């Protein structure tokens, strides 16, 4: 891989990534100021690698029959983060609270398309990304509380957790 045709670690490293297909939005996820656990979760969600009912069903494992939030549609990561009526209400209320209109995903819009949509420019774009990851992280944690701990679906509880965690992130200078 070197012009001198000599082996080097640098050329071996470059050869390792030949043919790599980068996920849309990966740069926006990893460059966010959010904590690594949140970035990792959203990266998994964007790659459809979260253990939701659709994935469990493909592997013939026990799974919930419907979305734990709305109990109306099947549970997929796209539904849980963008299409569920419960989630759309959360996104609308978060958008109103932070003064960012257009945060609610459109009908039929998939997770990656919605995540990479340029809603804001400059300084606001960085804040949007952090808030975006925060809300998705809290939605996932609330979903897990419903599935594994028997909690009840509550928009108020999710919004409270987003607000509390947002304050913590602001103290840590993750949100401006």
Buried (B, 14 or more C-beta within 10 A) or exposed (E): BEEEEEEEEEBEEEEEEEEEEEEEBBEBBEEBBBBEEBBBBBBBBBEBEBBBBBBBBEEEEEBBEEBBBBEEBBBBBBBBBBBBEBBBBBBBBBBEBBEBEEBBBEEEBBBBBBBBBEBBEEEBEBBBBBBBBBBBBBBBBBBEBBBEEEBEBBBEBBBEBBEEBBEEBEEEEBBE
